[in-house]
Amino acid sequence: MRKPRVLFVANVMPGPDGATGGQVVAASTLFRSGLAEAMALELIAVPTQSVPPPSLPRRFVRALSRFTQFVARLRAADAVLVFAADAVSLVEKGSMCIVARLAGRGVVLRTGGGNLAAQCDASLLARAWLRLVLRSVHFLCTQSPHWTTYFNRYGEARHKVIEVSNGIVLGPAPTGQPRQGGARLAFVGWVTREKGIFEALEVLERLRREHPSATLTVAGGGRDMDAFLAAAATRGLAGAVSVRGWVNGEEVRRILRDCDVFLFPSHSEGLPNALIEAMATGLPAVATRVGGVSDLIENGENGFLVDVADIDGMTTLVSDLVSRPDRAREVGLKARQTAADRCDIERVWPRYADAIHQAVTRAGMNLEDSR
């Protein structure tokens, strides 16, 4: 039996400025995992979008070019694995799923955008399109129980949902020793208001009243960087904020290992890779209850949860963690175990492989031939 030939539709490379979002990390990690040995993967690359994104006409032209390429390559494929984010992304990616199903290929869709639910709930047209796309897929890969519950609201997804976390390369286990002690906060991701970066700045300002040496290290970039730096200067925090820009995975892990608390005040999420990576390094996290975050963090056990924009709550929890390094160590070790149990890429990729094999079978494709 030959390997299934799979069109892998996703953005797996950083943008021109090195920008990477959670979708890029999740897709690229999967693309380079054991799945590449188990399947004959052919990449249809979707470039990382800037924040803010290009104009809709420009996005349309690029999407049309990719769609043409997709259709041309579909004839030689047995199945497609398509990564989609928000409702705009689903227009293009959903069209690919529909065409692949009409062509008799196995179809696996993986959704990951934190805004998709709100966009579909607010728009009858978006909901109708989502239902049409869900009819076309053989399997829908959701990131966590939160998203499984959401998609099970749609009858078109019934018996198609496979829950599979984002996969990461775990890296070395934490030493198990308390961190050096201090108040070094880390934030990783897009520097935009929607990610809560200005709330993080306010937490830092309040924290320094009790811990004057507190700092915030930011790994990432984005639309609101200039406004963020200006706000830091206005608050007298320019010397306490270190902006590293977009850095590679190993540098992100080094930053996380060198900090004491991971602060993640995002307003909406799918299942944030930045949080998974922080947990994998044994860094205790304070994060907002959005998207799949509550599926990763058991409040008070392997991390801490607060409501969006709860500055008081974030500050209190961060202050407690930096004041009690033994407690921070205990929480961090449990976080590492969660990441290892749920998000190790060696556990994740076989679930995608199984979904693809089942989709090929449901599509009636023959893997015994030599086509």
Secondary structure, DSSP 4 states (H G I P E B T S, - for coil): -PPPEEEEEE--S--TT----HHHHHHHHHHTSTHHHHSEEEEEE-PPPPSSPPPHHHHHHHHHHHHHHHHHHHTT-SEEEEEE-SHHHHHHHHHHHHHHHHTT-EEEEEE--TTHHHHHHH-HHHHHHHHHHHHH-SEEEESSHHHHHHHTTSGGGTTTEEE----B---SPP-SSPP--S-EEEEES--SGGGTHHHHHHHHHHHHHH-TT-EEEEE---TTHHHHHHHHHHTT-GGGEEE--S--HHHHHHHHHT-SEEEE--S--SS-HHHHHHHHTT--EEEES-TTHHHH--BTTTBEEE-TT-HHHHHHHHHHHHH-HHHHHHHHHHHHHHHHHHHBHHHHHHHHHHHHHHHHHHHT--TTS--
